[in-house]
């Protein structure tokens, strides 16, 4: 999987109880416009056009584990597969993780990944967002 890039305000949002990573509805959004670390909310990003198997704002990964051991917290999400159906999806290069639950701020960002080049899924092709079941999406120590 592409390298994890932290959204800077995520740390403040954690400290101020914006996120409950074990229970909130997290989503992954596809974009072809690069996020930056100073983005704060989903509205700061450019979502790709919805359709052909992609829903605006992106799919919701399952939360496999949200726990701490020995003082280190780890969030593990289930992989997400996006399949083009009835036409193409994309192009996209970036995958952003955001939280759909909080209302203040609404739709805060958590992190993003750069896949290195733009990807377009032809009808019937799939793209797997691999959240690394061993290392998890993120750890906090």
C-alpha positions as CSV (number, residue, x, y, z in Angstrom):
1,X,0.0,0.0,0.0
2,X,1.0,3.6,-0.5
3,X,2.6,5.5,2.4
4,X,0.4,7.0,5.1
5,X,0.3,10.8,5.3
6,X,-1.1,12.4,8.4
7,X,-3.5,15.3,8.3
8,X,-2.0,17.7,10.8
9,X,-5.3,18.8,12.5
10,X,-6.1,15.1,13.2
11,X,-3.9,15.2,16.3
12,X,-5.8,18.3,17.7
13,X,-9.1,16.6,16.8
14,X,-8.1,13.5,18.8
15,X,-7.2,15.6,21.8
16,X,-10.5,17.5,21.6
17,X,-12.7,14.4,21.4
18,X,-13.8,14.9,17.7
19,X,-13.0,11.3,16.8
20,X,-14.1,8.0,18.3
21,X,-12.1,5.8,16.0
22,X,-13.7,2.6,17.4
23,X,-17.2,3.6,16.7
24,X,-17.5,6.4,14.2
25,X,-18.3,6.0,10.5
26,X,-15.0,6.3,8.6
27,X,-15.0,6.6,4.8
28,X,-12.4,6.5,2.1
29,X,-12.6,9.1,-0.7
30,X,-10.9,8.9,-4.1
31,X,-9.4,12.1,-5.7
32,X,-7.1,13.1,-8.5
33,X,-6.1,16.3,-6.7
34,X,-3.4,16.0,-4.1
35,X,-4.4,16.6,-0.5
36,X,-2.0,18.5,1.7
37,X,-1.2,18.1,5.4
38,X,-3.0,21.3,6.3
39,X,-6.3,20.3,4.8
40,X,-8.9,19.8,7.6
41,X,-12.2,18.6,6.4
42,X,-13.6,16.6,3.5
43,X,-14.8,19.8,1.8
44,X,-11.1,20.8,1.4
45,X,-10.7,17.9,-1.1
46,X,-11.9,17.2,-4.6
47,X,-13.9,13.9,-4.8
48,X,-14.0,12.1,-8.2
49,X,-17.3,11.9,-10.0
50,X,-19.7,9.4,-8.4
51,X,-21.1,6.6,-10.5
52,X,-20.3,3.2,-12.1
53,X,-19.7,1.6,-8.7
54,X,-18.3,4.6,-6.8
55,X,-20.4,6.5,-4.3
56,X,-19.8,10.2,-3.6
57,X,-17.6,10.5,-0.6
58,X,-16.4,6.9,-1.0
59,X,-17.1,3.6,0.7
60,X,-17.1,2.8,4.4
61,X,-14.4,0.3,5.5
62,X,-15.2,-2.0,8.4
63,X,-13.4,-1.4,11.7
64,X,-11.6,-4.7,12.4
65,X,-9.9,-3.6,15.6
66,X,-9.6,-0.4,17.7
67,X,-7.5,-1.2,20.8
68,X,-4.4,-0.4,22.8
69,X,-1.8,-2.9,24.0
70,X,1.0,-1.8,26.4
71,X,0.1,1.9,25.9
72,X,0.1,1.8,22.1
73,X,-3.2,2.2,20.3
74,X,-3.7,0.6,16.8
75,X,-6.6,1.1,14.4
76,X,-7.2,-1.8,11.9
77,X,-9.6,-1.4,9.1
78,X,-10.8,-4.0,6.7
79,X,-9.7,-3.7,3.1
80,X,-12.0,-2.0,0.7
81,X,-12.6,-3.2,-2.9
82,X,-14.0,-0.7,-5.4
83,X,-15.2,-2.3,-8.7
84,X,-16.2,-0.4,-11.8
85,X,-19.6,-1.5,-13.1
86,X,-21.4,0.0,-16.1
87,X,-18.5,2.3,-17.0
88,X,-15.2,3.5,-15.7
89,X,-14.2,5.0,-12.4
90,X,-11.5,7.7,-12.2
91,X,-9.0,8.8,-12.8
92,X,-7.8,9.0,-9.2
93,X,-4.4,8.9,-7.5
94,X,-5.2,9.7,-3.9
95,X,-7.2,7.9,-1.2
96,X,-8.3,10.0,1.8
97,X,-9.6,8.7,5.1
98,X,-12.2,10.9,6.7
99,X,-14.8,10.7,9.5
100,X,-18.5,11.0,8.5
101,X,-19.8,11.1,12.1
102,X,-18.7,14.4,13.8
103,X,-20.8,17.5,13.2
104,X,-18.2,20.0,14.6
105,X,-16.1,20.1,12.6
106,X,-18.1,18.3,10.0
107,X,-16.4,15.5,8.1
108,X,-12.8,15.8,9.6
109,X,-9.9,14.3,7.7
110,X,-7.6,11.7,9.2
111,X,-5.0,10.7,6.6
112,X,-4.3,10.2,2.9
113,X,-2.3,7.9,0.6
114,X,-0.6,8.7,-2.7
115,X,-0.6,5.8,-5.2
116,X,2.1,7.5,-7.4
117,X,0.2,7.9,-10.6
118,X,-3.4,8.3,-11.8
119,X,-5.5,5.2,-12.0
120,X,-8.7,4.6,-14.1
121,X,-10.7,1.5,-13.6
122,X,-12.3,0.2,-16.8
123,X,-15.7,-1.5,-16.5
124,X,-15.3,-4.7,-14.5
125,X,-11.9,-3.8,-13.0
126,X,-11.3,-3.6,-9.3
127,X,-9.1,-1.6,-7.0
128,X,-8.3,-2.8,-3.5
129,X,-7.4,-0.3,-0.7
130,X,-5.2,-2.5,1.5
131,X,-5.2,-1.2,5.0
132,X,-2.5,-3.6,6.3
133,X,-4.2,-5.9,8.9
134,X,-0.9,-6.4,10.7
135,X,0.4,-2.8,11.1
136,X,-3.0,-1.2,11.0
137,X,-4.0,2.1,9.5
138,X,-2.4,4.1,12.3
139,X,-0.8,3.7,15.7
140,X,-0.6,6.2,18.6
141,X,2.0,5.7,21.3
